[in-house]
Amino acid sequence: MGQLDFSALDTMTEAEECRFMAAFTQALANDSSDVAKEHLASGRPIYFGDDRFPDAAVMRGRWWQFAVITDRWAG
């Protein structure tokens, strides 16, 4: 996925935010998952959302997967 500058979201106009979100959605749709695959291959877990667990984040390791309740880990 190409670099998108999230730091300016708070100061974007509505039109700029719409363009940003369109670019972000397009980037996600075309993502090859190479970075996640490399991360897993190196033994580090990844975290992602899953509609089956609406109130949790899913943590996946190279050989395992389980849901992590986000409220438990919130600081």
CHARMM internal coordinates of N, CA and C (Angstrom, degrees):
IC EDIT
DIST 1 N 1 CA 1.4543
DIST 1 CA 1 C 1.5197
ANGL 1 N 1 CA 1 C 107.42
DIST 1 C 2 N 1.3104
ANGL 1 CA 1 C 2 N 116.46
DIHE 1 N 1 CA 1 C 2 N 134.58
DIST 2 N 2 CA 1.4502
ANGL 1 C 2 N 2 CA 121.24
DIHE 1 CA 1 C 2 N 2 CA 177.92
DIST 2 CA 2 C 1.5195
ANGL 2 N 2 CA 2 C 111.52
DIHE 1 C 2 N 2 CA 2 C -66.52
DIST 2 C 3 N 1.3263
ANGL 2 CA 2 C 3 N 115.82
DIHE 2 N 2 CA 2 C 3 N 169.29
DIST 3 N 3 CA 1.4521
ANGL 2 C 3 N 3 CA 120.64
DIHE 2 CA 2 C 3 N 3 CA -178.71
DIST 3 CA 3 C 1.5284
ANGL 3 N 3 CA 3 C 111.13
DIHE 2 C 3 N 3 CA 3 C -79.19
DIST 3 C 4 N 1.3073
ANGL 3 CA 3 C 4 N 116.25
DIHE 3 N 3 CA 3 C 4 N 124.94
DIST 4 N 4 CA 1.4628
ANGL 3 C 4 N 4 CA 123.28
DIHE 3 CA 3 C 4 N 4 CA 174.05
DIST 4 CA 4 C 1.5171
ANGL 4 N 4 CA 4 C 106.82
DIHE 3 C 4 N 4 CA 4 C -116.95
DIST 4 C 5 N 1.3356
ANGL 4 CA 4 C 5 N 117.01
DIHE 4 N 4 CA 4 C 5 N 135.22
DIST 5 N 5 CA 1.4651
ANGL 4 C 5 N 5 CA 121.56
DIHE 4 CA 4 C 5 N 5 CA -176.70
DIST 5 CA 5 C 1.5292
ANGL 5 N 5 CA 5 C 110.46
DIHE 4 C 5 N 5 CA 5 C -89.80
DIST 5 C 6 N 1.3376
ANGL 5 CA 5 C 6 N 115.59
DIHE 5 N 5 CA 5 C 6 N 97.92
DIST 6 N 6 CA 1.4609
ANGL 5 C 6 N 6 CA 121.10
DIHE 5 CA 5 C 6 N 6 CA 179.65
DIST 6 CA 6 C 1.5225
ANGL 6 N 6 CA 6 C 112.12
DIHE 5 C 6 N 6 CA 6 C -77.05
DIST 6 C 7 N 1.3242
ANGL 6 CA 6 C 7 N 118.26
DIHE 6 N 6 CA 6 C 7 N -15.84
DIST 7 N 7 CA 1.4614
ANGL 6 C 7 N 7 CA 121.01
DIHE 6 CA 6 C 7 N 7 CA -174.52
DIST 7 CA 7 C 1.5325
ANGL 7 N 7 CA 7 C 112.70
DIHE 6 C 7 N 7 CA 7 C -66.38
DIST 7 C 8 N 1.3181
ANGL 7 CA 7 C 8 N 117.98
DIHE 7 N 7 CA 7 C 8 N -21.41
DIST 8 N 8 CA 1.4632
ANGL 7 C 8 N 8 CA 120.87
DIHE 7 CA 7 C 8 N 8 CA -177.01
DIST 8 CA 8 C 1.5278
ANGL 8 N 8 CA 8 C 113.49
DIHE 7 C 8 N 8 CA 8 C -96.17
DIST 8 C 9 N 1.3247
ANGL 8 CA 8 C 9 N 117.79
DIHE 8 N 8 CA 8 C 9 N 3.14
DIST 9 N 9 CA 1.4697
ANGL 8 C 9 N 9 CA 120.08
DIHE 8 CA 8 C 9 N 9 CA -176.71
DIST 9 CA 9 C 1.5240
ANGL 9 N 9 CA 9 C 112.78
DIHE 8 C 9 N 9 CA 9 C -56.06
DIST 9 C 10 N 1.3122
ANGL 9 CA 9 C 10 N 117.81
DIHE 9 N 9 CA 9 C 10 N -39.93
DIST 10 N 10 CA 1.4705
ANGL 9 C 10 N 10 CA 121.25
DIHE 9 CA 9 C 10 N 10 CA -177.57
DIST 10 CA 10 C 1.5269
ANGL 10 N 10 CA 10 C 113.12
DIHE 9 C 10 N 10 CA 10 C -65.63
DIST 10 C 11 N 1.3189
ANGL 10 CA 10 C 11 N 116.92
DIHE 10 N 10 CA 10 C 11 N -23.40
DIST 11 N 11 CA 1.4636
ANGL 10 C 11 N 11 CA 119.68
DIHE 10 CA 10 C 11 N 11 CA -175.77
DIST 11 CA 11 C 1.5316
ANGL 11 N 11 CA 11 C 113.02
DIHE 10 C 11 N 11 CA 11 C -107.41
DIST 11 C 12 N 1.3154
ANGL 11 CA 11 C 12 N 117.37
DIHE 11 N 11 CA 11 C 12 N 2.02
DIST 12 N 12 CA 1.4675
ANGL 11 C 12 N 12 CA 120.86
DIHE 11 CA 11 C 12 N 12 CA -178.85
DIST 12 CA 12 C 1.5191
ANGL 12 N 12 CA 12 C 111.81
DIHE 11 C 12 N 12 CA 12 C -73.64
DIST 12 C 13 N 1.3132
ANGL 12 CA 12 C 13 N 114.27
DIHE 12 N 12 CA 12 C 13 N 146.94
DIST 13 N 13 CA 1.4670
ANGL 12 C 13 N 13 CA 118.87
DIHE 12 CA 12 C 13 N 13 CA 171.39
DIST 13 CA 13 C 1.5312
ANGL 13 N 13 CA 13 C 107.28
DIHE 12 C 13 N 13 CA 13 C -73.92
DIST 13 C 14 N 1.3137
ANGL 13 CA 13 C 14 N 115.92
DIHE 13 N 13 CA 13 C 14 N 169.45
DIST 14 N 14 CA 1.4586
ANGL 13 C 14 N 14 CA 119.85
DIHE 13 CA 13 C 14 N 14 CA 179.70
DIST 14 CA 14 C 1.5345
ANGL 14 N 14 CA 14 C 110.68
DIHE 13 C 14 N 14 CA 14 C -60.33
DIST 14 C 15 N 1.3273
ANGL 14 CA 14 C 15 N 117.01
DIHE 14 N 14 CA 14 C 15 N -40.91
DIST 15 N 15 CA 1.4712
ANGL 14 C 15 N 15 CA 121.04
DIHE 14 CA 14 C 15 N 15 CA 179.67
DIST 15 CA 15 C 1.5278
ANGL 15 N 15 CA 15 C 110.89
DIHE 14 C 15 N 15 CA 15 C -65.94
DIST 15 C 16 N 1.3357
ANGL 15 CA 15 C 16 N 117.48
DIHE 15 N 15 CA 15 C 16 N -42.06
DIST 16 N 16 CA 1.4667
ANGL 15 C 16 N 16 CA 121.24
DIHE 15 CA 15 C 16 N 16 CA 178.50
DIST 16 CA 16 C 1.5320
ANGL 16 N 16 CA 16 C 110.53
DIHE 15 C 16 N 16 CA 16 C -64.16
DIST 16 C 17 N 1.3353
ANGL 16 CA 16 C 17 N 116.00
DIHE 16 N 16 CA 16 C 17 N -41.05
DIST 17 N 17 CA 1.4584
ANGL 16 C 17 N 17 CA 120.04
DIHE 16 CA 16 C 17 N 17 CA 178.82
DIST 17 CA 17 C 1.5287
ANGL 17 N 17 CA 17 C 111.02
DIHE 16 C 17 N 17 CA 17 C -64.28
DIST 17 C 18 N 1.3172
ANGL 17 CA 17 C 18 N 117.72
DIHE 17 N 17 CA 17 C 18 N -39.36
DIST 18 N 18 CA 1.4727
ANGL 17 C 18 N 18 CA 121.23
DIHE 17 CA 17 C 18 N 18 CA 177.52
DIST 18 CA 18 C 1.5249
ANGL 18 N 18 CA 18 C 110.51
DIHE 17 C 18 N 18 CA 18 C -62.67
DIST 18 C 19 N 1.3420
ANGL 18 CA 18 C 19 N 117.33
DIHE 18 N 18 CA 18 C 19 N -42.67
DIST 19 N 19 CA 1.4674
ANGL 18 C 19 N 19 CA 120.55
DIHE 18 CA 18 C 19 N 19 CA 177.89
DIST 19 CA 19 C 1.5274
ANGL 19 N 19 CA 19 C 110.93
DIHE 18 C 19 N 19 CA 19 C -65.54
DIST 19 C 20 N 1.3291
ANGL 19 CA 19 C 20 N 115.62
DIHE 19 N 19 CA 19 C 20 N -41.54
DIST 20 N 20 CA 1.4675
ANGL 19 C 20 N 20 CA 120.09
DIHE 19 CA 19 C 20 N 20 CA 178.70
DIST 20 CA 20 C 1.5252
ANGL 20 N 20 CA 20 C 110.32
DIHE 19 C 20 N 20 CA 20 C -61.46
DIST 20 C 21 N 1.3258
ANGL 20 CA 20 C 21 N 117.44
DIHE 20 N 20 CA 20 C 21 N -47.54
DIST 21 N 21 CA 1.4661
ANGL 20 C 21 N 21 CA 120.89
DIHE 20 CA 20 C 21 N 21 CA -178.01
DIST 21 CA 21 C 1.5259
ANGL 21 N 21 CA 21 C 111.17
DIHE 20 C 21 N 21 CA 21 C -65.44
DIST 21 C 22 N 1.3216
ANGL 21 CA 21 C 22 N 117.70
DIHE 21 N 21 CA 21 C 22 N -35.11
DIST 22 N 22 CA 1.4688
ANGL 21 C 22 N 22 CA 120.59
DIHE 21 CA 21 C 22 N 22 CA 176.03
DIST 22 CA 22 C 1.5314
ANGL 22 N 22 CA 22 C 110.10
DIHE 21 C 22 N 22 CA 22 C -64.12
DIST 22 C 23 N 1.3313
ANGL 22 CA 22 C 23 N 116.75
DIHE 22 N 22 CA 22 C 23 N -43.75
DIST 23 N 23 CA 1.4670
ANGL 22 C 23 N 23 CA 120.80
DIHE 22 CA 22 C 23 N 23 CA 178.54
DIST 23 CA 23 C 1.5211
ANGL 23 N 23 CA 23 C 110.87
DIHE 22 C 23 N 23 CA 23 C -65.50
DIST 23 C 24 N 1.3377
ANGL 23 CA 23 C 24 N 116.79
DIHE 23 N 23 CA 23 C 24 N -39.79
DIST 24 N 24 CA 1.4565
ANGL 23 C 24 N 24 CA 121.67
DIHE 23 CA 23 C 24 N 24 CA 179.39
DIST 24 CA 24 C 1.5240
ANGL 24 N 24 CA 24 C 110.88
DIHE 23 C 24 N 24 CA 24 C -64.91
DIST 24 C 25 N 1.3222
ANGL 24 CA 24 C 25 N 116.86
DIHE 24 N 24 CA 24 C 25 N -45.27
DIST 25 N 25 CA 1.4644
ANGL 24 C 25 N 25 CA 121.64
DIHE 24 CA 24 C 25 N 25 CA 178.69
DIST 25 CA 25 C 1.5263
ANGL 25 N 25 CA 25 C 110.27
DIHE 24 C 25 N 25 CA 25 C -61.70
DIST 25 C 26 N 1.3158
ANGL 25 CA 25 C 26 N 116.96
DIHE 25 N 25 CA 25 C 26 N -42.34
DIST 26 N 26 CA 1.4682
ANGL 25 C 26 N 26 CA 121.54
DIHE 25 CA 25 C 26 N 26 CA 178.63
DIST 26 CA 26 C 1.5295
ANGL 26 N 26 CA 26 C 110.82
DIHE 25 C 26 N 26 CA 26 C -63.86
DIST 26 C 27 N 1.3302
ANGL 26 CA 26 C 27 N 116.59
DIHE 26 N 26 CA 26 C 27 N -42.61
DIST 27 N 27 CA 1.4597
ANGL 26 C 27 N 27 CA 120.80
DIHE 26 CA 26 C 27 N 27 CA 179.22
DIST 27 CA 27 C 1.5266
ANGL 27 N 27 CA 27 C 111.06
DIHE 26 C 27 N 27 CA 27 C -62.86
DIST 27 C 28 N 1.3177
ANGL 27 CA 27 C 28 N 117.13
DIHE 27 N 27 CA 27 C 28 N -41.77
DIST 28 N 28 CA 1.4672
ANGL 27 C 28 N 28 CA 120.12
DIHE 27 CA 27 C 28 N 28 CA 177.77
DIST 28 CA 28 C 1.5238
ANGL 28 N 28 CA 28 C 111.45
DIHE 27 C 28 N 28 CA 28 C -63.84
DIST 28 C 29 N 1.3128
ANGL 28 CA 28 C 29 N 116.77
DIHE 28 N 28 CA 28 C 29 N -41.40
DIST 29 N 29 CA 1.4664
ANGL 28 C 29 N 29 CA 121.29
DIHE 28 CA 28 C 29 N 29 CA -179.01
DIST 29 CA 29 C 1.5267
ANGL 29 N 29 CA 29 C 111.44
DIHE 28 C 29 N 29 CA 29 C -63.91
DIST 29 C 30 N 1.3342
ANGL 29 CA 29 C 30 N 117.13
DIHE 29 N 29 CA 29 C 30 N -29.64
DIST 30 N 30 CA 1.4626
ANGL 29 C 30 N 30 CA 121.26
DIHE 29 CA 29 C 30 N 30 CA -177.40
DIST 30 CA 30 C 1.5274
ANGL 30 N 30 CA 30 C 113.66
DIHE 29 C 30 N 30 CA 30 C -103.06
DIST 30 C 31 N 1.3181
ANGL 30 CA 30 C 31 N 117.60
DIHE 30 N 30 CA 30 C 31 N 8.19
DIST 31 N 31 CA 1.4611
ANGL 30 C 31 N 31 CA 121.60
DIHE 30 CA 30 C 31 N 31 CA -177.77
DIST 31 CA 31 C 1.5255
ANGL 31 N 31 CA 31 C 110.32
DIHE 30 C 31 N 31 CA 31 C -67.98
DIST 31 C 32 N 1.3229
ANGL 31 CA 31 C 32 N 116.94
DIHE 31 N 31 CA 31 C 32 N 132.93
DIST 32 N 32 CA 1.4689
ANGL 31 C 32 N 32 CA 121.77
DIHE 31 CA 31 C 32 N 32 CA -178.80
DIST 32 CA 32 C 1.5267
ANGL 32 N 32 CA 32 C 112.68
DIHE 31 C 32 N 32 CA 32 C -86.70
DIST 32 C 33 N 1.3217
ANGL 32 CA 32 C 33 N 117.88
DIHE 32 N 32 CA 32 C 33 N -7.98
DIST 33 N 33 CA 1.4717
ANGL 32 C 33 N 33 CA 124.06
DIHE 32 CA 32 C 33 N 33 CA -178.22
DIST 33 CA 33 C 1.5276
ANGL 33 N 33 CA 33 C 112.88
DIHE 32 C 33 N 33 CA 33 C 68.05
DIST 33 C 34 N 1.3222
ANGL 33 CA 33 C 34 N 117.86
DIHE 33 N 33 CA 33 C 34 N 13.76
DIST 34 N 34 CA 1.4667
ANGL 33 C 34 N 34 CA 120.59
DIHE 33 CA 33 C 34 N 34 CA -178.66
DIST 34 CA 34 C 1.5208
ANGL 34 N 34 CA 34 C 112.70
DIHE 33 C 34 N 34 CA 34 C -60.29
DIST 34 C 35 N 1.3305
ANGL 34 CA 34 C 35 N 117.18
DIHE 34 N 34 CA 34 C 35 N -40.47
DIST 35 N 35 CA 1.4641
ANGL 34 C 35 N 35 CA 120.15
DIHE 34 CA 34 C 35 N 35 CA -178.86
DIST 35 CA 35 C 1.5289
ANGL 35 N 35 CA 35 C 110.27
DIHE 34 C 35 N 35 CA 35 C -65.24
DIST 35 C 36 N 1.3228
ANGL 35 CA 35 C 36 N 117.31
DIHE 35 N 35 CA 35 C 36 N -43.48
DIST 36 N 36 CA 1.4672
ANGL 35 C 36 N 36 CA 120.54
DIHE 35 CA 35 C 36 N 36 CA 177.96
DIST 36 CA 36 C 1.5242
ANGL 36 N 36 CA 36 C 110.79
DIHE 35 C 36 N 36 CA 36 C -63.17
DIST 36 C 37 N 1.3160
ANGL 36 CA 36 C 37 N 116.84
DIHE 36 N 36 CA 36 C 37 N -41.41
DIST 37 N 37 CA 1.4684
ANGL 36 C 37 N 37 CA 120.63
DIHE 36 CA 36 C 37 N 37 CA 178.93
DIST 37 CA 37 C 1.5249
ANGL 37 N 37 CA 37 C 111.42
DIHE 36 C 37 N 37 CA 37 C -62.83
DIST 37 C 38 N 1.3319
ANGL 37 CA 37 C 38 N 117.27
DIHE 37 N 37 CA 37 C 38 N -42.03
DIST 38 N 38 CA 1.4581
ANGL 37 C 38 N 38 CA 121.24
DIHE 37 CA 37 C 38 N 38 CA 177.41
DIST 38 CA 38 C 1.5234
ANGL 38 N 38 CA 38 C 111.06
DIHE 37 C 38 N 38 CA 38 C -64.46
DIST 38 C 39 N 1.3297
ANGL 38 CA 38 C 39 N 115.74
DIHE 38 N 38 CA 38 C 39 N -40.98
DIST 39 N 39 CA 1.4644
ANGL 38 C 39 N 39 CA 121.51
DIHE 38 CA 38 C 39 N 39 CA 178.98
DIST 39 CA 39 C 1.5304
ANGL 39 N 39 CA 39 C 110.16
DIHE 38 C 39 N 39 CA 39 C -60.22
DIST 39 C 40 N 1.3365
ANGL 39 CA 39 C 40 N 116.61
DIHE 39 N 39 CA 39 C 40 N -48.22
DIST 40 N 40 CA 1.4620
ANGL 39 C 40 N 40 CA 121.10
DIHE 39 CA 39 C 40 N 40 CA 178.95
DIST 40 CA 40 C 1.5263
ANGL 40 N 40 CA 40 C 111.50
DIHE 39 C 40 N 40 CA 40 C -63.89
DIST 40 C 41 N 1.3263
ANGL 40 CA 40 C 41 N 116.59
DIHE 40 N 40 CA 40 C 41 N -42.75
DIST 41 N 41 CA 1.4621
ANGL 40 C 41 N 41 CA 120.67
DIHE 40 CA 40 C 41 N 41 CA -178.76
DIST 41 CA 41 C 1.5229
ANGL 41 N 41 CA 41 C 112.10
DIHE 40 C 41 N 41 CA 41 C -61.41
DIST 41 C 42 N 1.3345
ANGL 41 CA 41 C 42 N 116.58
DIHE 41 N 41 CA 41 C 42 N -28.46
DIST 42 N 42 CA 1.4674
ANGL 41 C 42 N 42 CA 120.43
DIHE 41 CA 41 C 42 N 42 CA 179.51
DIST 42 CA 42 C 1.5301
ANGL 42 N 42 CA 42 C 111.82
DIHE 41 C 42 N 42 CA 42 C -83.47
DIST 42 C 43 N 1.3371
ANGL 42 CA 42 C 43 N 116.74
DIHE 42 N 42 CA 42 C 43 N 0.11
DIST 43 N 43 CA 1.4631
ANGL 42 C 43 N 43 CA 120.34
DIHE 42 CA 42 C 43 N 43 CA 177.63
DIST 43 CA 43 C 1.5107
ANGL 43 N 43 CA 43 C 114.94
DIHE 42 C 43 N 43 CA 43 C 92.29
DIST 43 C 44 N 1.3430
ANGL 43 CA 43 C 44 N 117.40
DIHE 43 N 43 CA 43 C 44 N 6.53
DIST 44 N 44 CA 1.4643
ANGL 43 C 44 N 44 CA 120.47
DIHE 43 CA 43 C 44 N 44 CA 179.45
DIST 44 CA 44 C 1.5197
ANGL 44 N 44 CA 44 C 109.67
DIHE 43 C 44 N 44 CA 44 C -99.32
DIST 44 C 45 N 1.3378
ANGL 44 CA 44 C 45 N 118.05
DIHE 44 N 44 CA 44 C 45 N 141.80
DIST 45 N 45 CA 1.4687
ANGL 44 C 45 N 45 CA 120.41
DIHE 44 CA 44 C 45 N 45 CA -179.84
DIST 45 CA 45 C 1.5286
ANGL 45 N 45 CA 45 C 112.18
DIHE 44 C 45 N 45 CA 45 C -77.32
DIST 45 C 46 N 1.3196
ANGL 45 CA 45 C 46 N 115.09
DIHE 45 N 45 CA 45 C 46 N 162.61
DIST 46 N 46 CA 1.4638
ANGL 45 C 46 N 46 CA 121.84
DIHE 45 CA 45 C 46 N 46 CA 172.11
DIST 46 CA 46 C 1.5233
ANGL 46 N 46 CA 46 C 107.48
DIHE 45 C 46 N 46 CA 46 C -120.19
DIST 46 C 47 N 1.3070
ANGL 46 CA 46 C 47 N 116.81
DIHE 46 N 46 CA 46 C 47 N 157.09
DIST 47 N 47 CA 1.4605
ANGL 46 C 47 N 47 CA 123.62
DIHE 46 CA 46 C 47 N 47 CA 179.93
DIST 47 CA 47 C 1.5210
ANGL 47 N 47 CA 47 C 108.10
DIHE 46 C 47 N 47 CA 47 C -124.25
DIST 47 C 48 N 1.3297
ANGL 47 CA 47 C 48 N 117.03
DIHE 47 N 47 CA 47 C 48 N 138.72
DIST 48 N 48 CA 1.4579
ANGL 47 C 48 N 48 CA 120.16
DIHE 47 CA 47 C 48 N 48 CA -179.62
DIST 48 CA 48 C 1.5191
ANGL 48 N 48 CA 48 C 109.51
DIHE 47 C 48 N 48 CA 48 C -156.93
DIST 48 C 49 N 1.3209
ANGL 48 CA 48 C 49 N 116.12
DIHE 48 N 48 CA 48 C 49 N 165.11
DIST 49 N 49 CA 1.4571
ANGL 48 C 49 N 49 CA 121.55
DIHE 48 CA 48 C 49 N 49 CA 176.77
DIST 49 CA 49 C 1.5140
ANGL 49 N 49 CA 49 C 110.56
DIHE 48 C 49 N 49 CA 49 C -90.16
DIST 49 C 50 N 1.3130
ANGL 49 CA 49 C 50 N 115.81
DIHE 49 N 49 CA 49 C 50 N 154.30
DIST 50 N 50 CA 1.4663
ANGL 49 C 50 N 50 CA 122.13
DIHE 49 CA 49 C 50 N 50 CA 179.40
DIST 50 CA 50 C 1.5212
ANGL 50 N 50 CA 50 C 107.30
DIHE 49 C 50 N 50 CA 50 C -146.02
DIST 50 C 51 N 1.3258
ANGL 50 CA 50 C 51 N 116.96
DIHE 50 N 50 CA 50 C 51 N 129.14
DIST 51 N 51 CA 1.4665
ANGL 50 C 51 N 51 CA 121.16
DIHE 50 CA 50 C 51 N 51 CA -178.69
DIST 51 CA 51 C 1.5246
ANGL 51 N 51 CA 51 C 112.85
DIHE 50 C 51 N 51 CA 51 C -58.59
DIST 51 C 52 N 1.3238
ANGL 51 CA 51 C 52 N 117.57
DIHE 51 N 51 CA 51 C 52 N -23.72
DIST 52 N 52 CA 1.4757
ANGL 51 C 52 N 52 CA 120.42
DIHE 51 CA 51 C 52 N 52 CA 178.43
DIST 52 CA 52 C 1.5255
ANGL 52 N 52 CA 52 C 112.02
DIHE 51 C 52 N 52 CA 52 C -71.07
DIST 52 C 53 N 1.3350
ANGL 52 CA 52 C 53 N 117.15
DIHE 52 N 52 CA 52 C 53 N -19.37
DIST 53 N 53 CA 1.4605
ANGL 52 C 53 N 53 CA 122.85
DIHE 52 CA 52 C 53 N 53 CA -179.37
DIST 53 CA 53 C 1.5248
ANGL 53 N 53 CA 53 C 108.35
DIHE 52 C 53 N 53 CA 53 C -128.17
DIST 53 C 54 N 1.3386
ANGL 53 CA 53 C 54 N 118.44
DIHE 53 N 53 CA 53 C 54 N 72.60
DIST 54 N 54 CA 1.4666
ANGL 53 C 54 N 54 CA 121.25
DIHE 53 CA 53 C 54 N 54 CA -171.53
DIST 54 CA 54 C 1.5275
ANGL 54 N 54 CA 54 C 114.89
DIHE 53 C 54 N 54 CA 54 C -63.11
DIST 54 C 55 N 1.3179
ANGL 54 CA 54 C 55 N 118.54
DIHE 54 N 54 CA 54 C 55 N -25.63
DIST 55 N 55 CA 1.4648
ANGL 54 C 55 N 55 CA 121.18
DIHE 54 CA 54 C 55 N 55 CA -178.41
DIST 55 CA 55 C 1.5223
ANGL 55 N 55 CA 55 C 112.09
DIHE 54 C 55 N 55 CA 55 C -105.52
DIST 55 C 56 N 1.3300
ANGL 55 CA 55 C 56 N 116.38
DIHE 55 N 55 CA 55 C 56 N 22.45
DIST 56 N 56 CA 1.4623
ANGL 55 C 56 N 56 CA 119.77
DIHE 55 CA 55 C 56 N 56 CA -176.08
DIST 56 CA 56 C 1.5185
ANGL 56 N 56 CA 56 C 110.45
DIHE 55 C 56 N 56 CA 56 C -142.83
DIST 56 C 57 N 1.3032
ANGL 56 CA 56 C 57 N 114.16
DIHE 56 N 56 CA 56 C 57 N 165.61
DIST 57 N 57 CA 1.4648
ANGL 56 C 57 N 57 CA 121.40
DIHE 56 CA 56 C 57 N 57 CA 169.11
DIST 57 CA 57 C 1.5264
ANGL 57 N 57 CA 57 C 105.44
DIHE 56 C 57 N 57 CA 57 C -108.44
DIST 57 C 58 N 1.3079
ANGL 57 CA 57 C 58 N 116.96
DIHE 57 N 57 CA 57 C 58 N 147.27
DIST 58 N 58 CA 1.4583
ANGL 57 C 58 N 58 CA 120.51
DIHE 57 CA 57 C 58 N 58 CA 178.22
DIST 58 CA 58 C 1.5200
ANGL 58 N 58 CA 58 C 107.93
DIHE 57 C 58 N 58 CA 58 C -100.36
DIST 58 C 59 N 1.3124
ANGL 58 CA 58 C 59 N 114.97
DIHE 58 N 58 CA 58 C 59 N 131.93
DIST 59 N 59 CA 1.4570
ANGL 58 C 59 N 59 CA 121.41
DIHE 58 CA 58 C 59 N 59 CA 177.52
DIST 59 CA 59 C 1.5224
ANGL 59 N 59 CA 59 C 106.37
DIHE 58 C 59 N 59 CA 59 C -106.91
DIST 59 C 60 N 1.3323
ANGL 59 CA 59 C 60 N 116.57
DIHE 59 N 59 CA 59 C 60 N 126.08
DIST 60 N 60 CA 1.4597
ANGL 59 C 60 N 60 CA 119.93
DIHE 59 CA 59 C 60 N 60 CA -179.04
DIST 60 CA 60 C 1.5125
ANGL 60 N 60 CA 60 C 109.38
DIHE 59 C 60 N 60 CA 60 C -123.39
DIST 60 C 61 N 1.3136
ANGL 60 CA 60 C 61 N 115.87
DIHE 60 N 60 CA 60 C 61 N 130.62
DIST 61 N 61 CA 1.4490
ANGL 60 C 61 N 61 CA 121.94
DIHE 60 CA 60 C 61 N 61 CA 174.23
DIST 61 CA 61 C 1.5130
ANGL 61 N 61 CA 61 C 109.48
DIHE 60 C 61 N 61 CA 61 C -103.33
DIST 61 C 62 N 1.2882
ANGL 61 CA 61 C 62 N 116.52
DIHE 61 N 61 CA 61 C 62 N -177.66
DIST 62 N 62 CA 1.4652
ANGL 61 C 62 N 62 CA 120.63
DIHE 61 CA 61 C 62 N 62 CA -178.25
DIST 62 CA 62 C 1.5204
ANGL 62 N 62 CA 62 C 111.61
DIHE 61 C 62 N 62 CA 62 C -60.24
DIST 62 C 63 N 1.3163
ANGL 62 CA 62 C 63 N 117.98
DIHE 62 N 62 CA 62 C 63 N -38.89
DIST 63 N 63 CA 1.4664
ANGL 62 C 63 N 63 CA 121.62
DIHE 62 CA 62 C 63 N 63 CA -176.02
DIST 63 CA 63 C 1.5171
ANGL 63 N 63 CA 63 C 113.88
DIHE 62 C 63 N 63 CA 63 C -118.57
DIST 63 C 64 N 1.3326
ANGL 63 CA 63 C 64 N 119.52
DIHE 63 N 63 CA 63 C 64 N 3.04
DIST 64 N 64 CA 1.4629
ANGL 63 C 64 N 64 CA 121.28
DIHE 63 CA 63 C 64 N 64 CA -175.19
DIST 64 CA 64 C 1.5164
ANGL 64 N 64 CA 64 C 111.12
DIHE 63 C 64 N 64 CA 64 C -146.20
DIST 64 C 65 N 1.3280
ANGL 64 CA 64 C 65 N 115.76
DIHE 64 N 64 CA 64 C 65 N 166.07
DIST 65 N 65 CA 1.4724
ANGL 64 C 65 N 65 CA 122.54
DIHE 64 CA 64 C 65 N 65 CA 178.81
DIST 65 CA 65 C 1.5233
ANGL 65 N 65 CA 65 C 108.21
DIHE 64 C 65 N 65 CA 65 C -153.08
DIST 65 C 66 N 1.3304
ANGL 65 CA 65 C 66 N 116.89
DIHE 65 N 65 CA 65 C 66 N 136.93
DIST 66 N 66 CA 1.4568
ANGL 65 C 66 N 66 CA 120.50
DIHE 65 CA 65 C 66 N 66 CA 172.86
DIST 66 CA 66 C 1.5196
ANGL 66 N 66 CA 66 C 110.37
DIHE 65 C 66 N 66 CA 66 C -156.31
DIST 66 C 67 N 1.3125
ANGL 66 CA 66 C 67 N 116.40
DIHE 66 N 66 CA 66 C 67 N 159.94
DIST 67 N 67 CA 1.4643
ANGL 66 C 67 N 67 CA 121.25
DIHE 66 CA 66 C 67 N 67 CA -178.83
DIST 67 CA 67 C 1.5224
ANGL 67 N 67 CA 67 C 109.62
DIHE 66 C 67 N 67 CA 67 C -84.66
DIST 67 C 68 N 1.3029
ANGL 67 CA 67 C 68 N 115.22
DIHE 67 N 67 CA 67 C 68 N 141.48
DIST 68 N 68 CA 1.4589
ANGL 67 C 68 N 68 CA 122.20
DIHE 67 CA 67 C 68 N 68 CA 176.38
DIST 68 CA 68 C 1.5202
ANGL 68 N 68 CA 68 C 106.90
DIHE 67 C 68 N 68 CA 68 C -118.35
DIST 68 C 69 N 1.3102
ANGL 68 CA 68 C 69 N 117.44
DIHE 68 N 68 CA 68 C 69 N 121.43
DIST 69 N 69 CA 1.4628
ANGL 68 C 69 N 69 CA 121.17
DIHE 68 CA 68 C 69 N 69 CA 178.59
DIST 69 CA 69 C 1.5212
ANGL 69 N 69 CA 69 C 108.46
DIHE 68 C 69 N 69 CA 69 C -70.48
DIST 69 C 70 N 1.3202
ANGL 69 CA 69 C 70 N 117.12
DIHE 69 N 69 CA 69 C 70 N 119.84
DIST 70 N 70 CA 1.4626
ANGL 69 C 70 N 70 CA 120.95
DIHE 69 CA 69 C 70 N 70 CA -174.37
DIST 70 CA 70 C 1.5320
ANGL 70 N 70 CA 70 C 112.58
DIHE 69 C 70 N 70 CA 70 C -65.46
DIST 70 C 71 N 1.3221
ANGL 70 CA 70 C 71 N 118.97
DIHE 70 N 70 CA 70 C 71 N -34.44
DIST 71 N 71 CA 1.4691
ANGL 70 C 71 N 71 CA 120.76
DIHE 70 CA 70 C 71 N 71 CA -179.63
DIST 71 CA 71 C 1.5198
ANGL 71 N 71 CA 71 C 111.43
DIHE 70 C 71 N 71 CA 71 C -61.43
DIST 71 C 72 N 1.2982
ANGL 71 CA 71 C 72 N 116.91
DIHE 71 N 71 CA 71 C 72 N -34.51
DIST 72 N 72 CA 1.4621
ANGL 71 C 72 N 72 CA 121.34
DIHE 71 CA 71 C 72 N 72 CA -178.68
DIST 72 CA 72 C 1.5261
ANGL 72 N 72 CA 72 C 111.36
DIHE 71 C 72 N 72 CA 72 C -65.35
DIST 72 C 73 N 1.3317
ANGL 72 CA 72 C 73 N 115.87
DIHE 72 N 72 CA 72 C 73 N -31.80
DIST 73 N 73 CA 1.4511
ANGL 72 C 73 N 73 CA 120.38
DIHE 72 CA 72 C 73 N 73 CA -174.25
DIST 73 CA 73 C 1.5297
ANGL 73 N 73 CA 73 C 112.42
DIHE 72 C 73 N 73 CA 73 C -100.08
DIST 73 C 74 N 1.3106
ANGL 73 CA 73 C 74 N 116.52
DIHE 73 N 73 CA 73 C 74 N -5.20
DIST 74 N 74 CA 1.4737
ANGL 73 C 74 N 74 CA 119.33
DIHE 73 CA 73 C 74 N 74 CA 179.84
DIST 74 CA 74 C 1.5249
ANGL 74 N 74 CA 74 C 109.36
DIHE 73 C 74 N 74 CA 74 C -68.48
DIST 74 C 75 N 1.3070
ANGL 74 CA 74 C 75 N 115.77
DIHE 74 N 74 CA 74 C 75 N 140.47
DIST 75 N 75 CA 1.4607
ANGL 74 C 75 N 75 CA 119.93
DIHE 74 CA 74 C 75 N 75 CA -176.27
DIST 75 CA 75 C 1.4661
ANGL 75 N 75 CA 75 C 115.27
DIHE 74 C 75 N 75 CA 75 C -96.87
END
COOR INIT
IC SEED 1 N 1 CA 1 C
IC BUILD
